[in-house]
């Protein structure tokens, strides 16, 4: 559905309800489309993250847990430990 800015201002509540039901509303200035009113996608379909799903798939080298060299700490503005 296409509406002018003036019509959108006058019927915003109705347009929001239509968008909520899945309709796409194009708002035009004259004959030029300037905005779209669309429904916000539901997050209900997004799978929840489960802890441990990457267990065994990601390898972290032991060096990751070693302290940074003094030169690297200095570059980050960190002093001696």
C-alpha positions in Angstrom: 0.0 0.0 0.0 1.2 3.5 -0.8 0.2 6.6 1.1 1.3 10.3 1.1 3.0 11.7 4.2 -0.1 13.7 4.9 -2.3 10.6 4.8 0.2 8.7 6.9 0.1 11.4 9.6 -3.7 11.3 9.7 -3.9 7.5 9.9 -0.7 6.5 11.6 -2.5 4.2 14.1 -4.3 2.3 11.4 -1.2 2.0 9.3 0.8 0.6 12.2 -2.0 -2.0 12.7 -1.9 -2.9 9.1 1.9 -3.3 9.2 1.6 -5.4 12.4 -0.6 -7.7 10.4 2.1 -8.1 7.8 1.3 -5.4 5.2 4.1 -3.2 3.9 3.2 0.5 3.8 5.2 2.8 1.5 5.1 6.5 2.5 5.6 8.9 -0.4 6.4 12.6 -0.7 4.5 13.4 -3.9 5.3 10.4 -6.1 8.7 9.7 -4.5 8.9 6.8 -2.0 10.7 8.1 1.1 9.9 5.5 3.8 8.6 2.0 4.5 6.5 0.9 7.4 7.0 -2.9 7.8 6.3 -5.3 10.6 9.0 -6.0 13.1 10.1 -9.7 12.8 9.1 -11.8 15.7 12.0 -13.2 17.8 10.0 -16.3 18.6 11.5 -18.2 15.7 15.1 -17.5 16.7 16.7 -20.5 18.2 18.0 -20.0 21.8 21.7 -20.5 22.2 22.7 -23.5 24.2 25.9 -23.5 26.3 28.4 -26.1 25.1 27.1 -26.5 21.5 30.6 -25.8 20.2 32.4 -28.1 22.7 35.0 -30.1 20.8 34.7 -27.9 17.7 36.8 -24.9 18.9 40.4 -25.3 19.9 42.0 -22.6 22.1 45.8 -22.9 22.2 47.4 -23.0 25.6 49.4 -19.8 24.7 46.1 -17.9 24.9 46.1 -18.2 28.7 49.8 -17.2 29.1 50.6 -13.7 30.3 51.3 -11.1 27.6 54.9 -10.2 27.0 56.0 -6.9 28.6 56.2 -5.2 25.2 52.6 -6.1 24.4 51.3 -5.0 27.9 53.1 -1.7 27.4 51.4 -1.2 24.1 48.1 -1.6 25.8 49.1 0.9 28.5 49.3 -1.9 31.2 52.0 -1.9 33.8 53.9 -4.7 35.4 51.8 -7.5 36.9 
